[in-house]
């Protein structure tokens, strides 16, 4: 299961998920993130405590990135461990999203 903290500071939303981002946890993550789209112009996802990511969670990330791009905002993922970074690299996310390893 994933517990996610949402921290809003002016127009910047920091999302701090933990645990597994999979088909079970992705719908709730997506719904909560979408509730901030109206106010947020920039999103930072902090993956410091993320252990696993599935394709359904990657779709949520890509959708959020596109939404921020549409608003001329920014989107980045930080503190990505080597295992998840390799997944992002394999699926081509490094060319689409700003991703920083920890």
Order of alpha helices (4+ residues) and beta strands (2+ residues): beta-beta-alpha-beta-beta-alpha-beta-alpha-beta
